[in-house]
Amino acid sequence: MAETSYDLTDSAFAALTFYEGLKDQPTQVLQKSSVGRMLSKHQLDHVLEFVAQKSIRSRA
């Protein structure tokens, strides 16, 4: 069977990647997006780690 290639937006790529079984690796998914690559390029990986956390509640 032939493999199909698609050009996806970051949002579509992230959704597809989560769907394909990487939902337990959110930091890695975010790192593959263009925004994630830009943050990594500027040594802001800690930002990716923060936004990838689950069940964060804001404290007022």
C-alpha positions as CSV (number, residue, x, y, z in Angstrom):
1,M,0.0,0.0,0.0
2,A,1.4,3.4,-0.9
3,E,2.1,5.9,1.8
4,T,0.3,9.3,1.5
5,S,2.1,12.5,2.4
6,Y,0.4,15.6,3.8
7,D,1.4,19.2,4.6
8,L,0.0,19.8,8.0
9,T,-0.3,22.9,10.2
10,D,1.3,22.7,13.7
11,S,-2.1,22.2,15.2
12,A,-3.0,19.4,12.8
13,F,0.4,17.8,13.3
14,A,0.1,17.9,17.1
15,A,-3.4,16.4,16.9
16,L,-2.2,13.6,14.6
17,T,0.8,12.8,16.6
18,F,-1.2,12.6,19.8
19,Y,-3.7,10.3,18.0
20,E,-0.9,8.1,16.8
21,G,0.1,7.2,20.3
22,L,2.4,9.9,21.6
23,K,-0.1,11.3,24.1
24,D,2.2,10.1,26.9
25,Q,5.1,12.2,25.5
26,P,3.7,15.7,25.2
27,T,7.1,17.5,25.4
28,Q,8.4,15.5,22.4
29,V,5.3,16.3,20.4
30,L,5.6,20.0,21.1
31,Q,9.4,19.9,20.3
32,K,8.5,18.8,16.8
33,S,6.2,21.8,16.0
34,S,7.7,24.9,14.4
35,V,7.0,26.9,17.6
36,G,8.7,24.1,19.7
37,R,11.8,24.2,17.4
38,M,11.9,27.9,17.7
39,L,11.8,27.8,21.5
40,S,14.5,25.1,21.5
41,K,16.6,27.2,19.2
42,H,16.4,30.0,21.7
43,Q,17.2,27.7,24.6
44,L,13.6,27.9,26.0
45,D,13.1,24.1,26.5
46,H,11.9,24.8,30.0
47,V,8.9,26.6,28.5
48,L,8.0,23.5,26.5
49,E,8.3,21.3,29.6
50,F,6.0,23.7,31.5
51,V,3.2,23.8,28.8
52,A,3.4,20.0,28.4
53,Q,2.5,19.4,32.0
54,K,-0.9,18.0,32.8
55,S,-3.4,19.2,35.4
56,I,-1.7,22.5,36.2
57,R,-3.9,24.8,38.3
58,S,-3.3,28.4,38.6
59,R,-2.8,29.8,42.1
60,A,-4.2,33.2,42.9
